[in-house]
Amino acid sequence: MKKIAVVGTGYVGLVTGTCFAETGNKVTCIDVDEKKVEKLKNKVMPIYEPGLDVVFERNIKQGRLHFTTSLSEGIKDAEIIFLALPTPPGEDGSADLSYVLGVAKDLGPILDKYTVIVDKSTVPVGTAEKVTSAIAENATVEFDVVSNPEFLREGVALDDFMKPDRVVIGTSSKKATKIMEELYEPLVRQGNPIITMDEKSAELTKYAANSFLATKITFMNEIANMCELVGADVDMVRKGVGTDSRIGKRFLFAGIGYGGSCFPKDVQALAKSASEVDYDFAILKAVMDKNNVQKRKLVDRLKEHYGENLSGKTLAVWGLAFKPYTDDIREAPALVNIKELLDLGVTVKTYDPEAMENVKGIIGDKITYCDDEYESLDGADALLIMTEWPVFRTPDFDKIKSSLKDPVIFDGRNLYNTDTMAELGFTYYSIGRATVK
């Protein structure tokens, strides 16, 4: 058992703290938000992540998971302190390190023994050095700063943490390496690697991984756009490409672009970091530009179908989260489209299994929130699909057809078979495939 402190109870911090408690460690999570900490103490989960609530409640009940607003109280006796703090993009695209460095400065004078300080936040190259300097200003004991990037996928974060593909540890300290390897050993019993490297390489690994995946998604969306022009089918191309072991099957599904808390921010931050060392990372600039265009694909399809003037139309929107199995709406393509539709005078009725409360906090009552997917169809001219929730995959097509004014579907996630939609009598627009009319 190790005594661990986790500073920050956002998505990464809460998953990290809960999962380390699940492996038998004593964990204290620290946050300055008093209301949030009080809710956490009362077993109120602030995020939606499948399965996490059960593990969270179990470890609170068994006394392994604690919460506090006091940094000095929270790190008392801790052998390892994880910094899981936000690093939002600044106006110039660079990662804002003020939260991380602020806590680092606060830690210096209150450390009372050797401690491993772990950067769990996604941070640019060189952050470990900055954190070390910030702590060292007032520290009177030895410490090591380690870079330990997370590779969690929202919706399956519990499995990703408990059964990681790999664990990356960035440190030049043998002492810190031993402590971190002992901490993660229970999670890699099946043989997945713990990869130890220098701090800068570990920091860059996180950005490189997410930027590569974002590039892969964007490349396939560009192939989809070409398919539409030449009469090819992106699903067939995807299968032909994905069976190549050098490429792999994942992240090849065409759609309306990537969103979320990681890909947009990390691609932007890596491009900014490159510019700071006078390197023109042109491919990342293209990825960002093309993804912004792709997000608006369905609005273009609407104008193709109805003409430029969409004022007075009522549209049903299925899905608000940037991906299924999460309530995260950060950079979600659905919000980009909805805001543009509202500007065009469209009435929007929507349903999402988890994300509607979060959208209400941003858009408010400008759109109608429905109790289920079918309620959103009543009086609507057409249906738009923005998120590939499982509940949308096998709907009651007869009910869709009878509820809509016209049987028209604009599918941003390619959920349905085009031949089936033709047989059912729908006008069906999808991405990278022939339009059914």
Secondary structure, 3 states (H helix, E strand, C coil): CCEEEEECCCHHHHHHHHHHHHCCCEEEEECCCHHHHHHHHCCCCCCCCCCHHHHHHHHHHCCCEEEECCHHHHCCCCCEEEECCCCCECCCCCECCHHHHHHHHHHHHHCCCCEEEEECCCCCCCHHHHHHHHHHCCCCCCEEEEECCCCCCCCCHHHHHHCCCCEEEECCCHHHHHHHHHHHHHHCCCCCCEEEECHHHHHHHHHHHHHHHHHHHHHHHHHHHHHHHHCCCHHHHHHHHHCCCCCCCCCCCCCCCCCCCCHHHHHHHHHHHHHHCCCCCHHHHHHHHHHHHHCCHHHHHHHHHHCCCCCCCEEEEECCCCCCCCCCCCCCHHHHHHHHHHHCCCEEEEECCCCHHHHHHHHHHHCEECCCCCHHHCCCCEEEECCCCHHHCCCCHHHHHHHCCCCEEEECCCCCCHHHHHHHCCEEECCCCCCEC
